[in-house]
Amino acid sequence: MSNTVLFELGLEELPARFIDNAEKQLVENTESWLKNQRIPYQSVKSYSTPRRLAIQIFGVESKQPDIEEEAKGPAKKIALNEKGEWSKAAEGFSKGQGKTVEDIYFKEIKGVEYVHIKKYIEGKDTKVLLQDFKEVLLGLTFPKNMRWGDFNLRYVRPIRWMVGLFEDEVIHFQIENVETGKETYGHRFLGSKTSVPHADSYEKVMTDEFVIADKNKRKMEIQKQLKQIEAEKGWEILTDRELLNEVTHLVEYPTVFSGAFSEEFLEVPDEVLITSMKEHQRYFPVQSTNGQLLPHFIAVRNGNSAHIEKVSKGNEKVLKARLADAQFFYHEDQKGSINQKLQKLNRMVYQVELGTLADKVNRIKTITQHICEELGQESIKSKAIRAAEISKFDLVTHMVDEFTELQGIMGEKYAKLFGEDEAVATAIKEHYMPRQANGQLPATEIGAIVSVADKLDTIVGSIAIGKMPSGSQDPYGLRRQSLGVLQILKERNWPLFVEDLLDDVIHLYEEKKLPTISKNELEMEIREFFSTRASFLFRDEGIAPDVVKAVLRNGIQQYTSTLRKAELLSAKRNDPEFKRVHEALGRVLNLAAKAEQLSINPELFENDSEYALFNHYKNVHKSYIYLYNEGRFQSALEQLSELAEPIHSFFDQTMVMTEDMSVRANRLALLRNIADDVLLFADLNKVEWKQQY
């Protein structure tokens, strides 16, 4: 007979951002616990609201299955002594299994007889085992915990009640001073204390008490009501996914309503109004069907529609104060000039070891100028440098101080108001891109250049003063910023070498005598850091790990070129026609490492295979290097492939490691020259040609 089990953990209001992960843990930990306890079940269903985490377990058997096990012991020759009597080893084995030597029998395994014992383990009652379920509840982890009262337990919020039911019977256990029972609590204002009569009736009991316990149903209800308002008003509601998820976790019984604000606030940029509504008030902004922001908002009440007009008015009053502040900031920020605001950057510390924000801006200008020169972008260099120069001026504005997420966005808007060139203003906004993983990249050349310059300075500077990310800790977002640099290089297909860019920034830090770790250590750490990020991006492109290692052997170099080589090798690695080429070039790489010289003396050749390989190499080398430098990698690899048969003939007819040291060194030098050409492309010995991914 299968049964239903219910556990509910009642808490003070949980932070909305904690709930998804807590519910996920509850499901995973429950399933793992049931498996470890050998409790058969069919499925689980979880619930979450700001005040509760709950889980139903369906199809639970009344007891564990009985187990009959066969335990293997020592070999027969050890179990019996010379007299044929049971040894201490046999007696100890049987005792350890809860049996006696009389239960022993022998079983042959690969020609050797071993002691065996069968033991029967009777399954325990599920209701008894479920009393230990509190391990699952106490095993939930949260970003922040607290203590309350005189209790020692540290938990996300104080525990107020617990429900534990096996069908209609209480599963008894206690956490601090709270015992399990049937009593639960409905909506804080609309519901009341009630009882869950049966584990199957949980969701209905909650609904009767104005609690939609299933978060997905709660979200669907919010979305349904949003669509109703859209249809009634002819609006488009900006239903941001993250905001919708957060609001879902802020309410137990949602009622959607609308409010309005004065049209005078529409003079403030849309981004400011939207940010104020979303980030501070958790409101959904409203726009017309043609995309124009309207003086209305949508909010979600934790309750029913009673007196909803008063609720709307109250929310309008709160929002009015917020928007009035934003309007004041907007006007105040337009006073003075950009240069006056730049002066304030001299008083704002960026990093104690790295100086002020003004110092950082000066470094960004230098790096920007260098990138423009490397790209041959003389026509836009002055605008790019100006964009770099004023890239951070909005950090001293009231608006960005209040809404930090608007940095760059307000910089663009204020720059236009102060009469800056359109391209310069746009670059101020774009230089923060991408703002998150896989986010939007700068759309303009100037924005991309300043973005890379800013990110390179941040990354090199942070690592230089020992702020390398570790584990999951990356407070300065260096991983995201390095990925952003590489994504921009790919998007714009710039012919820049990553390592050269990094070296230039490191050299700039040396020139400015900024405190850093040793230059060699800094170069090594930063190159390794970027190489790891490139590996991540290559794998995201579908490149197998072995090919990634092969092409990154010499560093990232030109990102797009290295990616193209990786894509070519990915196609070749499973091409049976290329196998013989790979074997030949691989044999060269294996021995070339022993070479101590590069010069080749043809007069020391002793057989035709040496002359043939040398002549083929001379014919191939020049065209190979030309094709490689032109980025024609398919053709370049075909040139290398021409050496395969001469290489095989060479190894068939030549003893490379001969006793004559001058002949040996000459043969190794020939292989070394060929190997250098191969390694210019990739370390082919790292490619696992036979393996399928």
N, C-alpha and C positions, 0 to 999 in steps of 0.2 A: 504494500500500500504506500502510495506517495503522498507527501505532505507539503504544506507551505510554511515557511519560516519567515518571520519579520523581525528586523532590528531597526529602531529609530533612535537617533542621538539628538536630543533637544539642546540648543545652545543659545547664548546671547547672539545678537546679530553678527554674522560673519562678514568680513570684507568681501565685496563682490569678486575681486580679482583672485581670491583664494578658492572659490567654490568649484570651478571646473576641475582643477587638479585634485582637489579633495575627493570629489565624486569618482573620478577616474581611479584614484588609489583605492577607494572603498571597494569598487568592483574587482580590480585586479587582486587586491589582498584577500578578499573574500574567496575568490575562485582558487587562489593558491592555498589558502587555509583549508578549504574543503577537500582539496586534493591531498594535502599532507595528512589530513585526518581520515582519509579514505571514506568520506561520506558521499555516497552517490546522490546526484541531483541532476535536474534537467536544464535549468536556466536561472539567471538572476536578472533582476530589474532594480535600477537605482533611482533615487529621488533626491532632490536638493532644493532648498529655499534658503533665504537669509537666516532662518532660525532652526534648520534641521538638515541632517543627512540621514538617509534611510535606505535600506535594501531589503528586497523580498527575494527569497530563494524558493524556487518552485521544483516540484517533483522530488522532494527529499525523502529518502528511504528512512524507515524507523530505526534501523541499526546498520552498523557496518557489516559488510559481507564477511562471512567466516573465511578463514584462510587455512589451507593445508600446504605446508612448506616442506621441502626436502633439504635438509642441511648436510653438507659434505664435510667430513672430518679427515683425520690423518690416514695415510696408507695402511693397508692391512699389516704389513711387516712391522709398522710402528705401533699399531693398536694391539698386537699380540706379542707376548714375550716368547722366549725359546720353549717354554713349557706349554704354550698355547693358551696362556691365561691373559686376561685383559690387562693392558699396561695402564700406568697412571695417565698417560696421554688420552687413552680411550675413555677412562673414567671421568677425566676432567672435561672432555668434549661433551659427553652425554649429560653431565651435570649442568654444564653451561646451557644446554638446550632444554633444561627442565625435565630431563628423562633419565633413565638408568641404562646400564650396559645391556640389559635385556632387550632394549628397544633397538639395538644396533643391528644393521644388516649391511652386507657388502655389495658394492656395485663396481663393475669394471669400467674404467675410463682409459682409452688408448692403451689397453693391455695391462693396466695396473689396477688392482682392486683397492677401493677406498671405503672407509667407514661412512655410513649414511644413517640418518635418523629422520623419520617423518614426525612433524609436530603440527598440532592443530591449534589455531588461534581463533577463539570465538569472538565475533564482532561485538562491540559495545553499543549500548543504546545511544542513538543520536542525541536525544534530549540531554543526556549526561555530558556528552562531548561539547554540545553547544554552550555549556556554561563557561567554556574557555574562550568564547568568541570576543570577549572584551580585549583580547590580545590584538585583534584586528583593529578595533576602535582606537586603542592606545598606540597602535603602530602607524597611524596616519601622521604625516609630517606636514608642516606649514612653514612659510617663510619667517613668520614671527609667532612666538608663543608668549603666554603670560601666566602669572600665578594669581590666585584670588583667595581671600579669606586666610585661614591658617593652614591651608593644604599645601603639600609639597609638589603636587602634580603641576607640570607646566604644559599648557594646552592652548590652542588658538583662542578660545573664549570659554568662559565658565559654563560647565555642564549643568543644565537645569532639570532635565528629565530623561529617562530612557525607557523605551519599549522593547521587550524581548518576548516573542511568541513562537511557540511550536504549535501550529494550528490555533487552538484556543487556550492552550496552557502556557503559563508564564515560564520563561527561561530565566532562572535566577542567577544574577551576579551583581556586583556592586563596584562602582568607581568612585573613590572618595566617599562622600556621604549620600550619593545618589544610587538608588536601587532600581532595577528593572521592574516593570509592571505593565499594566494595560493602559494606564493613563497617559494621555498626550494633550497637547494644547493646539487650538486652532489659531486663526488669524489674531494678531495681538489686540485689535480693536473690535473686529466684527465677530470673531469666534469666541470660544470659551474652552474651559477644561472639559475633556470628554474621554471616552474609553474606546479602545479598539477591541471589539468582541472576538475577532478572528483575524488571523494573519492575512487572509484573502481580502478582507474588507477595508484594508488600509486606505487605498486611494479614495474610495467612496466616503469614508469617514472624514477625510481631509477636505474633500469637496464640500461636504455638508457644513464644514466649519470655515468656509471661505479661504481655503488653501488649495491652490493648484500645485500639487507636489511634484509633478513631472515637469522638469524645466522645458522640455521640448514642446509640451502642450501649452505651457505658459508663454513661450516665445511665439508660437503659432497664434495664440489669442491676441497678443499685442499686434502682430502683423495684420491680422484680420481687422482689428479696430483701426489701424493706421490706414488700411486700404478703404475702409468705409468713409473716413474723414476726407481722404483724397477725392473719392467719388462725389461726396456731398459738396465740397468746397471748390473742386476743380484745381486743386493744388498738386504739387509734387513734393513729397516729404523726403528729405535726404536721410534715408535709413542706413546710416553707417553700420557696418556689420559688428564692429567692436562695441560701439555704443549700444546697439540692440542687445548684444550679449550681456553687457554690464547692467543695463536696465532690467533685463530678465532676472538677474540675480539680486536686484534691489527690492523686488516686490514678491508677494505671495498670491495676491489676487489683483491683477492689473485692470485698471480703467484708464483708457487713453482720453485726453482732452486737449483742447487747443487754447491758446492765449494770444495776446497781441501786444505790440510795443509801438511807441510813437515813430512815425515815419521820419522824423528829424534825425533819428539815429542812423538812417540809411546812408548818410553822408560818410560815415565811418566805413572803411574798406570791408567788403564781405567777409574776408578771412578773419577779421577781428570779431565781427558779430557772431560768426559761426563758431569760432573757438570759445568765445565767452559762453554761448549757449550750451555747447557740447561738453567742454571741459569743466566748467564751473557749476553748471546747473543740470547737466544730463538731459538737455532738451534736444529735440530733433528740429533742425531748421527747416524752413518752408520756402519753396521757390515757385514761380509761375511756370507754365508749360514751356515758355521760351527761355527758361533758365535764369530769370531775374529774381534775386532774393526779395522776399516779401516780409512785411513787418508783423510776422506771426511766428509762433513756435508750437511744438507739440510736446507734451509731457505725459508721463505715465504715473498715475496715482496708485499707491499701495492700498487699495480699498475699492468700494463700490462707487456708484455715481451720485450718492446722496450729497446734496449741497455742493455739487461740482463747480457751480458758478463762483462760489466763495473761494474754493480751492484755486480756481483759475486766476481770480483777482489777486490772491495772495502771491501766486507765482509771478504774475505780471509786475507786482510791486518789487519783488526781489530782483527780477531781471532788469527792471528800470534802473535800479541803483548800480548794477553791474555795468550796464551800457552807458550810463552817465559818466562813470569813471573812465571807460574806454574812450568816450568822446572827448573828455577833458585831456586825457593823455595824448590823443591824436592832435589836438590843437597845440598843446604845449610843446610837443616834439617838433613842430614846424617852426618854432622860434629859433633864432640864431642861425648858424650855418653849419655845413658839414665839417668844415675845418675846425670850428669851435668844438664840435663833438669829438673830432679826432684827437684834439688836445687832451681830452679826458681819458683817452686810452693809455696815456703815459702814467696815469695814477691807478690803473687797474692791473693787478698782478695776474699774469697768465699762469706761470709756475715760478715758484721762488727761485729755482735754479736756472730758469730759462728767461726770466725777466718779465716785462709787462706785455700787455696786449699790443702796445705800440711796437715793441721789439718783434713780436711774432709777425705783425703786419709787414714790417720792413723785410723780414726773411721771406715772407710770401711774395713780396714784390720782386726780390732778387731771383727767386726760383721761377716765378712767372716770366721774367725777362729772359732767363736762360732757356726755358722751354720754347718760347716764341722764336728765339734765335736758332735753336736746334731744328725746329719745324720749318724754318724759313718764312715765318709769318710776320714779316716786317710791316705789312699793311695794317695789321691789327695790334701791333705790339704796344703802341701808346695807349690804346683803349684798354688792353688787357692789364697793363701796369696800373692804370687809373682804377680799374675795377678792383685789383688787388689792394691798392692803397686805401680804398674806402670800404673794403669788404666787411669790416667789423664795426663800422661807425654806429650801426643801429643798436649795438649791444649797450650803449649808454642811454638809449631812449627809455622813456617811461613805459611805452607799450611793450617792448621786449622784456623789460624788467618784470612786468606783470604777466606777460604771456611768453615765456621763453621759447615755446615751440614756434613762435612767429619770427624768430631770427632769420634774417635773409629775406623773408617775405616782406616784412616792413622795410627792410633796407632798400629793396627794389622800389617800393611805393614812395618812400621818402626821397630817394635819389631822383626820381622823376619830378617830384614836387620842387626839389631844389635845382632843377634844370640840368641834371646830368644827362649824358648821351643815353639813348634808349638801350643800346647794346651793353653799355657799362652797367646800367641799372639792372638789366636782366641777369647779367653775370653775378651780381651780388646775391640774388636769389638762388641761382643755379650752383654756386660754388659749394653749397651744403649738400648737393645731391651726389649719390643717392642717400636719402635720409634714413632708410632702413634696408635690410637685406632684400636684394632683388627689386629695389625701388627704382623710380624714374631717374634716368641719367640726364645730365645737362644736354639741352637741345642745340646750344650754340658753341662755336669753337672757343670763344673767349671764356664762356662759363666753364667749359671742360678744362681749359688750361689752368684757370685760377683754382678750380676744384682740386685738380691733381696737385698743384703747388701747396695748397693749404693742407691737404691730407698727408703729403710727404713730410712736411714740416712737423705736423703733429706726431706722426709715427716715429720718425727718426728722433725727434726731441724726447718723446716719452721713453723710448727704449734706451736712449743715451743716458737718462738719469735713473735707469733701473725700474721703469714702470712696465716691463714686459708682461703681457697677459699670462695668467696661470690658471689652468683648469677651467672652470666656468667663470672665473673672475676676469672681467675686461672693462673696468670702470670708464676708460676713455674711448671705448669702441674702436680699438685699433684694428681688430680683425675685420669689422665691417668697413672701416675706411680703406684698408689695404685691398679688400675685395673690390671696393668702389674704384680705386686707382686702376686695377687690372681690367675691370669691366669697361671703364672709359677708354683705355688703350685699345681694347678689342673693338668697341663700338666705333671709334674714330679711325681705327687702322693706322695709327701713327707709327712711323718707322723709328721709334725710340727704343733703346735698350734699357730694360728695367734696371739692371745693375749700374749702368752709367748714371741714370737719374739718381739712384740712391747714393752713389759715390759723390755726386755733385753736392747733394744736401749735406752729407757728412763733411765734405771739404768746407762748406759754408760755416758749419758749426766750429770747425777748427779755426777758420779765419777770424771768427768773432770771439774766439777763446772761451767758448761756453763749456761748462764742466760736463765731461762725458767719461764713460768707461774707455779703455784703451781703443785706439782706432781699429786695430785688427779684430778685437773682440766685438766691437760695434758692427763692423762690416759683416762679420760672420753671423752674428745674431740676426741682423736685419735681413740679410740675404736668405737665411734659413726661414725666417718668419714669412717672407714673401713667397718663397718656394712652396711652403706648406699651403699657403692660400691658393697659389696657382694649381697645385695638385688637386685641391678641393674643386676648383672651377673646371679643370680638365675632366675630372671624374663625373662632374655634373653634366658635362657634354657627352658622356658615354664612353670616355677613354678608359681602357682597362688600367689597373694599377701598375702592371709591369711596363706598359708602354709609357706611362707618365714618368716613371723612374728613368727610363731610357732617354727620353727627350730632354729631361731637366738635368741631365748629367752635367751640362756646361752652364747651368743657370737658366733663368727664364728668357733672357735676351729679348728679342722682339716678340712680344706676346703672341700676336696673330700668326707670325711665321712658325713659331714653335708649336702652336696649336695645329697648324696645317701639317707639319711634319708628323705630329702625333696621329692625326686622322689618316694620313697616308700609311703609316706603320700599322695602324689598327686594321686597315684593309689587307695589308701584305702579310700580317702575322698568321692568317689562316689560309694563305694562298699556297697550295702544294708546289707550284712552280717556283716559288721564291725560297723554298726550303733549302735547296742546294746552294743558293747564293748566301743564305744566312749561315750555313755550315762553314762555307769557305771564309767569309768575313769574320766569323766567330773564331776560327782557328788562328787567323792572323792576330786578332785582339788578344788571344790567350798568350801567345809567345812574345808579342811586341813589347809587353811590359818589362821584359828582361833586357831590352836594348839599352845601351849606354851611350850611343852615338846616333846621329842623324845622317852623316855623310855616307854616300854609297860609292864604292870603287868597283866599276865593272870589270877591271882587270883581275879581281879576286874571284870572279865567277868560275865555277868548275864544270857546269853542265848546261845543256840547252834550256832546261826549265827555268833556270835563274835568269838567263838572258831574255827569255820569252816573257816572264813575269815583269822584269824591269822595263822592257820596251812597252808592254801593255800599260803599265803604270804611268809611264811618261806620256803616252798618248791620251790616257783617260784623265790624268790629273788636271791639266789645264782647262779642258772643257768642263770637267766636274766643278771646279772652283768657280768658273764663270757662271754656270747654270745655278749653282747654289747661291751665289751672291745676288743673282737676278731673282731669286725666290722661286725658281722653276724646279721644285723639289722632286716631282715625278721624273723629270728628265735627268736630274742629277743622280737620283737613285738608280736609274737605268744605266748610267755611265759606270757607277760602282759595280753593278751587276756584271759588266763586261769582264771584270777581273776574276769572276768565280772559277771558270775552267782553268785559266792559267795558275790560279792559286792551288787548286786541287792537284794539277800536274806537278807543280813545284813541291808540294808536300809528299807526293808519291815517289818522286825521284831524288829528293834532297834530304839529307840529314842536317837539320838546322844546327843542332847542338853538337857539331863536330868537335874533335879534340883540338883542331887548329884554331887557336883563339882569334886570329885575324879574320879567317874565313867565317867563323861563327859570328863575330861582331858585325861583319859586312852583311850577312844574311839577316841578322836581327834588325839592322838599320833599314834594310829594304822593307821588312815587315812593319817597322815602326812608322815609316813614311806612309805606307798604305793605311795603317791603323789611324794615323792622325786625320786622314781624310774621312775615314768611317766615323770616328768619334766626333768630327765636326757636325755630322748629321745626327747621330745618337749613339749611345752605348748599346749596340745590338745584342750584346750578351745578356742584357737585363730583360730582353723580350722573350717571354716563354711561348715560343712559336707553336708548340704542340697543344697548349692548354686552351680550352674553350671557356669563355666567360659568358 
